[in-house]
Amino acid sequence: MATRAGPSGLKLTASDAALVKGMLERGDRHHDIASFFGVNQGRIAEIKEGSRFPDAESAEIDELPPKGPYLTPKVAWIENRLN
């Protein structure tokens, strides 16, 4: 019988939620947002639906990170090995 992996320890903060809301308003994909923060897409959906951080205001467009997709750890690892 398989066992589940332990939790990653990564947690979203209220300031992260503001960025998430801004990224959602900009039209970023849930997958890309989750990848940026290193969390499950379900956490992004919870922020979108308001069950997490319902009072967080959306970050302004000039405060947002660049739009994804983002390099995966595997791609970054390979690129670092080649340099």
Secondary structure, 3 states (H helix, E strand, C coil): CCCCCCCCCCCCCHHHHHHHHHHHHHCCCHHHHHHHHCCCHHHHHHHHHCCCCCCCCCCCHHHCCCCCCCCCHHHHHHHHHHC
